[in-house]
Amino acid sequence: MKKITLSEYLAGEGTQKQLADALGIQQTAVSQMARSGRNIEVTIYANGRIEAHEIRKLPAKPKRYAA
């Protein structure tokens, strides 16, 4: 198992189209993820399976308090 960032994957492991096909999404979605600067981690398993996860703080949005 190998975990790398989305930018590292696109720089050396594969193309946006290859990643999109492996994840079952459109290439444009991968392009948008890459351009947005989101913290996406790509996991490549020994059997070739690929997963991607977004790493975010919890809670993602701060609570809004009533005035």
C-alpha positions as CSV (number, residue, x, y, z in Angstrom):
1,M,0.0,0.0,0.0
2,K,1.3,3.4,-1.0
3,K,-0.2,6.8,0.2
4,I,0.6,9.9,-1.8
5,T,-0.9,13.3,-2.4
6,L,-3.0,13.9,-5.5
7,S,-0.3,16.2,-7.0
8,E,2.4,13.5,-6.4
9,Y,0.1,10.9,-8.1
10,L,-0.4,13.2,-11.1
11,A,3.3,14.1,-11.3
12,G,4.6,10.5,-11.4
13,E,2.1,7.7,-11.1
14,G,-0.6,8.4,-13.7
15,T,-2.9,10.8,-15.5
16,Q,-6.1,12.5,-14.5
17,K,-8.0,10.2,-16.9
18,Q,-6.4,7.0,-15.4
19,L,-7.3,8.2,-11.8
20,A,-10.8,9.1,-12.8
21,D,-11.4,5.7,-14.4
22,A,-10.0,4.0,-11.3
23,L,-12.3,6.0,-9.0
24,G,-15.4,5.8,-11.3
25,I,-15.6,9.6,-11.7
26,Q,-15.2,12.0,-14.6
27,Q,-11.7,13.4,-15.6
28,T,-13.1,16.9,-15.0
29,A,-13.7,16.1,-11.4
30,V,-10.1,15.1,-10.9
31,S,-9.0,18.3,-12.7
32,Q,-11.2,20.4,-10.4
33,M,-9.7,18.6,-7.3
34,A,-6.2,19.3,-8.5
35,R,-6.8,22.9,-9.3
36,S,-8.7,23.6,-6.0
37,G,-5.7,22.9,-3.8
38,R,-7.7,20.5,-1.6
39,N,-5.8,18.0,0.6
40,I,-6.5,14.8,-1.4
41,E,-4.7,11.6,-0.5
42,V,-4.4,8.8,-3.0
43,T,-3.9,5.2,-1.8
44,I,-2.6,2.7,-4.2
45,Y,-2.9,-0.9,-3.0
46,A,-0.7,-3.8,-4.1
47,N,-3.5,-5.4,-6.1
48,G,-3.7,-2.1,-8.2
49,R,-6.9,-0.8,-6.5
50,I,-6.9,3.0,-6.0
51,E,-8.8,5.0,-3.4
52,A,-8.8,8.8,-2.8
53,H,-9.8,10.6,0.4
54,E,-10.0,14.3,1.3
55,I,-8.2,15.1,4.6
56,R,-10.1,17.8,6.5
57,K,-10.3,19.2,10.0
58,L,-13.3,18.3,12.2
59,P,-15.5,20.2,12.3
60,A,-15.1,21.3,8.7
61,K,-17.0,24.5,9.3
62,P,-16.9,26.5,12.5
63,K,-20.1,26.8,14.5
64,R,-22.0,30.0,14.2
65,Y,-23.3,31.4,17.4
66,A,-26.4,33.5,17.6
67,A,-25.8,37.1,18.6
